[in-house]
Amino acid sequence: MNILHALIFGLVEGITEFLPISSTGHLMLTARFLQISQSEFVKSFEIAIQLGAILSVVVLYWSRLKRSREIWKRLLVAFMPAALIGAALYKVIKGYLLGNAEVVLWSLFVGGLFLIVFELFYREKKNAVEELSVISYPQAVVIGLFQSLAIIPGVSRAAATIIAGLALGLKRKTIVEFSFLLAIPTMLAATALDLLKSAQTFKPQEFVLLVVGFIVSFTVAIIAIKFLLAFIKRHNFISFGIYRIVIAVLFWLAVK
């Protein structure tokens, strides 16, 4: 892996982290396309650079987060299921799920179908929750449980949380923003856990690659967040569902 690869990975991460198409899945497929083996460092790199994208949320939403304890309370409640499940299954996730192209492709394909079917039948309720600070704690728990499905590469943390929120009666913009913010504690914890277990094995030049990927993903993610907020004003997520199916099929054909 070299600097160019780190730049490409950072670009892919920044674009895909907050879209309902699975950033982890795309990073793994990118590694496969670039013929980069899934070494322990590459797996850690794919986790760590997500923190760059998450930092973009902190920058964009800092003033709002700073003045609302109620939002933080709900984020922490929603974060707990993923924290407990992720910690318990860390070895399974990194040892088997990460790097498993077949799991990614099936997750992208099935998730795409589910996204399309859900959007075809979904109708927003008139009394849909509009404010982040009034999301109920039971709703936060359910959203957190759905987020936990993203331990399976290709599922998409964003898609899982957004679908859960819509099904629970939240407005589209509300759950999209909650999904953005929920990524902060989730990915901070995931990155910290992985670096704590793996950083001592990294070579000096590999830390340089991490910094490059981090900076690129942060910069690109700011653009992606603004794009998604503008996109959902007029569109649903069916196009993302179609994209997931197409990319899965193309990769299936490419490896056969």
C-alpha positions as CSV (number, residue, x, y, z in Angstrom):
1,M,0.0,0.0,0.0
2,N,1.3,3.5,-0.9
3,I,0.4,7.2,-0.8
4,L,-1.7,7.0,-3.9
5,H,-3.7,4.1,-2.5
6,A,-4.2,6.0,0.7
7,L,-5.6,9.0,-1.3
8,I,-8.0,6.7,-3.2
9,F,-9.2,5.0,0.0
10,G,-9.7,8.4,1.6
11,L,-11.7,9.6,-1.3
12,V,-13.9,6.5,-1.3
13,E,-14.4,6.7,2.5
14,G,-15.4,10.4,2.3
15,I,-17.9,9.8,-0.4
16,T,-19.5,6.7,1.0
17,E,-19.5,7.0,4.8
18,F,-22.8,8.9,5.1
19,L,-24.6,7.5,2.1
20,P,-26.7,4.3,2.5
21,I,-24.3,2.2,0.4
22,S,-21.7,1.0,3.0
23,S,-18.4,2.7,3.3
24,T,-16.7,-0.5,4.8
25,G,-18.0,-2.6,1.9
26,H,-16.7,-0.1,-0.7
27,L,-13.3,0.1,1.0
28,M,-13.0,-3.6,0.9
29,L,-14.0,-3.7,-2.8
30,T,-11.6,-0.9,-3.5
31,A,-8.8,-2.9,-1.9
32,R,-9.8,-5.9,-4.1
33,F,-9.9,-3.7,-7.2
34,L,-6.4,-2.3,-6.4
35,Q,-5.2,-5.8,-5.6
36,I,-4.3,-4.9,-2.1
37,S,-4.4,-7.9,0.3
38,Q,-6.4,-7.6,3.4
39,S,-3.5,-7.5,5.9
40,E,-4.1,-6.6,9.5
41,F,-2.8,-3.0,8.7
42,V,-5.2,-2.6,5.8
43,K,-8.1,-3.8,7.9
44,S,-7.1,-1.3,10.6
45,F,-6.6,1.5,8.0
46,E,-10.1,0.9,6.7
47,I,-11.5,1.4,10.2
48,A,-9.3,4.3,11.2
49,I,-9.8,6.6,8.2
50,Q,-13.6,6.5,8.9
51,L,-12.7,8.8,11.8
52,G,-11.7,11.4,9.4
53,A,-15.1,11.4,7.8
54,I,-16.7,11.5,11.3
55,L,-14.6,14.6,12.2
56,S,-16.4,16.4,9.4
57,V,-19.7,15.9,11.3
58,V,-18.2,17.4,14.5
59,V,-17.1,20.4,12.5
60,L,-20.4,20.9,10.8
61,Y,-22.6,20.3,13.8
62,W,-20.4,21.5,16.6
63,S,-22.4,24.6,17.5
64,R,-25.6,22.5,17.7
65,L,-24.1,19.7,19.7
66,K,-22.4,22.2,22.1
67,R,-25.8,23.6,23.2
68,S,-27.9,20.5,23.4
69,R,-27.4,17.9,26.1
70,E,-30.7,16.2,25.1
71,I,-29.2,15.3,21.7
72,W,-26.1,13.9,23.4
73,K,-28.2,11.8,25.8
74,R,-30.1,10.2,22.9
75,L,-26.9,9.6,20.9
76,L,-25.3,7.8,23.8
77,V,-28.4,5.6,24.3
78,A,-28.4,4.7,20.6
79,F,-24.6,4.1,20.7
80,M,-24.7,1.5,23.5
81,P,-26.0,-1.6,21.5
82,A,-23.3,-1.2,18.8
83,A,-20.7,-0.7,21.5
84,L,-21.6,-3.8,23.4
85,I,-22.1,-6.0,20.3
86,G,-19.0,-4.7,18.6
87,A,-16.8,-5.3,21.6
88,A,-18.1,-8.8,22.1
89,L,-17.7,-9.8,18.5
90,Y,-14.4,-7.9,17.7
91,K,-12.4,-11.0,16.9
92,V,-15.2,-12.4,14.6
93,I,-15.6,-9.0,12.8
94,K,-11.9,-8.5,12.1
95,G,-11.0,-12.1,11.7
96,Y,-13.8,-13.3,9.4
97,L,-16.2,-10.5,8.3
98,L,-13.7,-7.8,7.3
99,G,-12.0,-8.8,4.0
100,N,-14.8,-11.3,3.1
101,A,-15.8,-10.2,-0.4
102,E,-18.7,-12.7,-0.6
103,V,-20.3,-11.2,2.6
104,V,-19.9,-7.7,1.2
105,L,-21.5,-8.5,-2.1
106,W,-24.4,-10.3,-0.7
107,S,-25.0,-7.6,1.9
108,L,-24.9,-4.9,-0.8
109,F,-27.3,-6.9,-3.0
110,V,-29.8,-7.8,-0.4
111,G,-29.6,-4.4,1.3
112,G,-30.3,-2.8,-2.1
113,L,-33.4,-4.8,-2.6
114,F,-34.6,-4.1,0.9
115,L,-34.0,-0.4,0.5
116,I,-36.0,-0.3,-2.8
117,V,-38.9,-2.3,-1.3
118,F,-39.0,-0.2,1.9
119,E,-39.1,3.1,-0.1
120,L,-41.9,1.8,-2.4
121,F,-44.2,1.2,0.6
122,Y,-43.0,3.9,3.0
123,R,-45.2,6.9,3.6
124,E,-44.2,9.6,6.1
125,K,-46.6,10.2,8.9
126,K,-48.1,13.6,9.4
127,N,-46.9,13.7,13.0
128,A,-43.4,12.5,12.2
129,V,-40.7,13.5,14.7
130,E,-38.9,16.6,13.5
131,E,-36.6,17.6,16.4
132,L,-33.5,15.5,17.3
133,S,-33.9,16.4,21.0
134,V,-37.4,14.8,21.3
135,I,-36.5,11.4,19.8
136,S,-37.7,9.0,22.6
137,Y,-35.2,6.8,24.4
138,P,-36.9,3.6,23.2
139,Q,-36.6,4.9,19.6
140,A,-32.9,5.6,20.2
141,V,-32.4,2.0,21.4
142,V,-34.1,0.6,18.3
143,I,-32.1,2.8,16.0
144,G,-28.9,1.7,17.9
145,L,-29.9,-2.0,17.5
146,F,-30.3,-1.5,13.7
147,Q,-27.0,0.3,13.6
148,S,-25.4,-2.9,15.1
149,L,-26.3,-4.7,11.9
150,A,-23.5,-2.8,10.2
151,I,-20.9,-5.0,11.9
152,I,-21.6,-7.1,8.7
153,P,-19.6,-5.4,5.9
154,G,-21.8,-4.2,3.2
155,V,-24.9,-3.6,5.3
156,S,-24.3,0.2,5.7
157,R,-24.5,1.8,9.1
158,A,-26.3,4.8,7.5
159,A,-28.9,2.7,5.7
160,A,-29.7,0.7,8.8
161,T,-30.2,3.7,11.1
162,I,-32.1,5.7,8.5
163,I,-34.5,2.9,7.7
164,A,-35.1,2.3,11.4
165,G,-35.7,5.9,12.0
166,L,-38.2,6.3,9.2
167,A,-40.0,3.1,10.3
168,L,-40.2,4.6,13.8
169,G,-41.9,7.8,12.6
170,L,-39.0,10.3,12.2
171,K,-38.8,12.8,9.4
172,R,-36.2,11.9,6.7
173,K,-34.0,14.9,7.5
174,T,-34.2,14.2,11.2
175,I,-33.0,10.6,11.0
176,V,-30.4,11.4,8.4
177,E,-28.9,14.0,10.8
178,F,-29.2,11.7,13.7
179,S,-27.3,9.0,11.7
180,F,-24.6,11.6,11.0
181,L,-24.2,12.4,14.7
182,L,-24.5,8.8,15.9
183,A,-21.4,8.0,13.8
184,I,-19.3,10.2,16.2
185,P,-19.3,8.0,19.3
186,T,-19.7,4.8,17.2
187,M,-16.7,5.3,14.9
188,L,-14.6,6.9,17.7
189,A,-15.1,3.8,19.8
190,A,-14.5,1.4,16.9
191,T,-11.3,3.2,15.9
192,A,-10.0,3.5,19.5
193,L,-10.6,-0.2,20.1
194,D,-8.8,-1.2,17.0
195,L,-5.8,1.1,17.4
196,L,-5.5,0.0,21.0
197,K,-5.2,-3.6,19.9
198,S,-3.2,-3.1,16.7
199,A,-1.3,0.2,16.6
200,Q,1.8,-1.3,18.2
201,T,2.3,-3.5,15.1
202,F,2.3,-0.6,12.6
203,K,5.4,0.6,10.9
204,P,6.3,4.3,10.9
205,Q,5.4,4.7,7.2
206,E,2.0,3.2,7.8
207,F,1.1,6.0,10.2
208,V,1.8,8.4,7.3
209,L,-0.7,6.5,5.2
210,L,-3.2,6.8,8.0
211,V,-2.8,10.5,8.2
212,V,-3.2,10.9,4.4
213,G,-6.3,8.8,4.3
214,F,-7.7,10.7,7.4
215,I,-7.3,14.1,5.8
216,V,-8.7,13.2,2.5
217,S,-11.8,11.4,4.0
218,F,-12.4,14.4,6.2
219,T,-12.4,16.9,3.3
220,V,-14.5,14.8,1.0
221,A,-17.0,13.9,3.7
222,I,-18.0,17.5,4.2
223,I,-19.0,17.7,0.6
224,A,-20.9,14.4,0.8
225,I,-22.9,15.5,3.9
226,K,-24.0,18.7,2.2
227,F,-24.9,16.7,-1.0
228,L,-27.0,14.2,1.0
229,L,-28.9,16.9,2.9
230,A,-29.8,18.6,-0.4
231,F,-30.6,15.3,-2.1
232,I,-33.2,14.1,0.4
233,K,-35.3,17.3,0.0
234,R,-36.5,16.0,-3.4
235,H,-35.6,12.3,-3.5
236,N,-35.9,9.0,-1.6
237,F,-33.2,6.3,-1.5
238,I,-34.4,4.0,-4.3
239,S,-31.5,5.2,-6.5
240,F,-29.1,4.1,-3.8
241,G,-30.8,0.7,-3.6
242,I,-30.4,0.3,-7.4
243,Y,-26.7,1.4,-7.2
244,R,-26.0,-1.2,-4.5
245,I,-27.5,-4.0,-6.6
246,V,-25.6,-2.9,-9.7
247,I,-22.2,-2.6,-8.0
248,A,-22.7,-6.1,-6.4
249,V,-23.6,-7.7,-9.7
250,L,-20.7,-6.0,-11.5
251,F,-18.2,-7.3,-8.9
252,W,-19.7,-10.7,-9.1
253,L,-19.2,-10.8,-12.8
254,A,-15.7,-9.4,-12.5
255,V,-14.5,-12.1,-10.2
256,K,-16.0,-15.0,-12.3
